[in-house]
């Protein structure tokens, strides 16, 4: 297993023509042929549905919770997974590397992970990318704009075996202030402006698409020419829920022009976290040429 923890930057997005978001439970989500399956999940520090970390002290319970996530990953079979609140060896979370444990149990040989919260003897956690496909490069970094609980991103270049690599970003934005999220997205857009190949940016944005939310998610996507799947992105409630205690979509999968959604699902009955797992099956047309994403380009239309 390749294990790396590095610091660095990346970005992308695409939309589905005619696919419907689905709420899935129990049985695997059917996967269209010749697609790349991606998933994003805030793993809540491995505590499952427990409301606070302090209620769990036994490392064996963290392992049981991670085993449940591993079962989910094996059942759904995503090729690439973005993780947030991923523990890399914190005392409050059993004092072991959750990312490596989960990768081993779920069958992922390639890992990129970045700790955003580090305090000697106490904390080491952040974001990560797991992949069944070899990685050409990994990186990640912390945002300059931070609160006490630091946030950031992990990136990986996935070797597609032909043409340019697929750039994948796992991110986690500040939960408390929209102004911080906007600043963090602006920083990330700078990092990803020259990302090679098709791009997927996914994770816990703690933000909505609508103009009522000043986090700047739509502006970020427009700047990098990324698109999400979405039935009614400008509605206050678009019918897609990714956080259990709130009827909102906070977890997003964004893709670049070269990609299109063949499938999209939220796994609402899974009990592995306070966030719902979100998956998408993506088509990359054979021989499609990538083109750079330029800041300030015209807004692309969204198709539901």
C-alpha positions, 0 to 999 in steps of 0.5 A: 500500500502506498501511504503519503502525507504531503502538502500542496494544491488542485480543482474541476466539475460536470452536469448530468443530462437527465439523471435523477438524484437517488436515495439509496439503501442496502442494495448497491447503486447500479453502475452504468458501464464505462464510468468512473465512480467517485464518492465523498464522505465526511467520516466524522472522526470515525465516531459514527452517529455519536453526537460528540467525540468525547462519548467514544473512548474505546479504540475498538469502537472507532474500528467498528465504525470504520469497518462499517464504512469499509463495508459501504465502500466495498459494496458501492465500489467507488474508484476514488473516495474523498474523505473529510474529518479523517483521523491520522493519529489523534488521541481523542480518536483511538490514537491510530491512523483511520485513513490507512486502516480504512484503506486497508479494510476497503481495498484501496492501495493508493492514499493521499492525506493532509493533516490540517489540525496538528497538535503534538500528542493530541490531534492529527486529522484532515482530508484524504483521497483514497484510490484504487487507480494509481496516483501520479502525484499527491499534494494538499495544504491548509487555507490561509484564512482559518478559525481555530479548527483548521481546514484545507484540502488534499489533491491527487492526480489519478493515472487514467492510462491514457491522455492527461491524468484526472485531477481529484480534490478532497476539501473541507471548508470552515463551518462557522462563517460564510466569509471564511468559506468565500476566502478559502474558495478564492484561495483554492481557485488560485491553486487549481487554475492550472490543474491538469486534465479533467477535474473533480472537486468534492467534499464538505463545503458547508455551503449552499449554491443559492445567492442567499448563501454568501459563501461563493460556491457558485462563483468558485465553480464558475471561475474554474468552469466546474458544474455540479449535478443539480435539479434546481440549484437556485432554489432555497431547498433543492431536494438533495440532503447530505447532512442529517440534522439539516435539509440542505446539501452541504456536500458537493461533487463538482466536475469539469467540462470534459466530464458528465454525470451518468448517475448521482445518489445520496445514501440516506439510510447509511448510519456511518456518519452525521453526513450522508455518503454521496456518490456519482458515476462519471463519463469521460468521452474517449479522446476528449481533450482537456482545456485550461480553466480560466478565471473570469470566464462566462458562466456555463449553463446548468442542465438538470 
